[in-house]
C-alpha cells in the first residue's frame, strides 16, 4: 500500500522494559519507516509494533495530557493475521499447534481461495506460530473496523481447530505483534520467518535451533485473488449487518434485578493510575450496561461519574466518551471471566448470571411490590 509512505500514516510501537515498576512502554506513535529506529533504540530486544497502520488518524489527549491516537475511530490498514499460542512442554504440544495451523491453512486456501504462496509463517521465539496474508491479496482498502472484520474470519477458522490453540483475543484496535527478527525477552530466541515446508517438516527442536539467530526470507510477490476479495467483502457485510442491527432502547432499561457482585465491586472499587486495568475496567463496565439494554446516554452519564469518583486521578471526560462510544458502536461483549479478573470477585451463589432462580425470585418480589 503506497499510503504507508504518506506522512498521515502512523503506527504505535512498544518495548519490554527492565524496570521493577514499569514492565512495558507503549504509546510511542511514529511513521512506519521510523519503527526501525525504535527497534535500534531498544537494541532489538522485546520490541513491538501495531499490526494496524492508522490512516489520517484522529488524535486525542489522554489523562496525562499526551497526544495519542484514537485507534477505535481511526481508519486502519494492515495484513490479515492469525495467532496460534500454546504452552509447549513437549513435541506433542507443538504437534497440536501444527494440526490447528494446518486446518487454518486449508481454510484460507480452500474457503478464501488464497494461494498457499501468499501465506507467511512466523515462529514467535517462544510458543507461538503466526500466519499473515498481505492485505493486497484480498484487494483491501482501509476500514475503521478492519481488526473486527479480521476477527470474524478468525472465529470461523477457530471452528475447525480442535486444540484451541488459536487466539481470537488479538483483534483489538491497538494490538501489537513482536517485530520480525527481534529478540523474545522470555526465551532469548528471535521471532523468525519460516517457510511452509519448514513448518510442515521440522519438529519443535528444529524450529528453536533456527530461531537462535535472525533470518531473512523474501516476501512473496502479491498475487491478487478476486475470489478472496469477494469472500472478504462477505465478512464486511456480516459485520455491517451486526452493527446496524443494534437495538435502539427506549423507555425502561432491561436490567437484572440483582446486580452481580463483580459489577457492584467494579462500580465501587477505586482504580489508581498505576493499575493498567483501569481503562479495561471502564470498557468492561460499559459493556455490562450495553448488554443489559441501557441507553447510551445513561451509560455515558454513569461512566463519566465513575471516571471522576472511582479513578485516581480522575479519567478525563473525553477518554470516557471514547470508551463508551467504542463499546456501543462495536458491540463489545465482555463476559464473566473478564468481570471476575477485573473486579477480583466471583460469588456464583448470589449472582443472577449463574443463579437464575435467585434473580427470578427478586424479580417476582419487585413485581409484587409494584402491584400493591
Secondary structure by P-SEA (a helix, b strand, c coil): cccccccccbbbbbbbbccccccccccccccccaaaaaaaaacccbbbbbcbbbccbbbbbccccbbbbcccccbbbbccbbbbbcccccaaaaaaaaaaaaaaaaaaacccccccccbbbbcccccbbbbbbcccccccccccaaaaaaaaaaaaaaaacccccccccccccccccccccccccccccccccccaaaaacccaaaaaaaacbbbbbccccbbbbaaaaaaaaaaaaaaaaaaaacccccccccccccccaaaaaaacccccccccaaaaaaaaaaaaaaaacccaaaaaaaaaaaaaccccccccaaaaaaaaaaaaaacccccaaaaaaaaccccccccccccaaaaaaaaaaaaaaaac
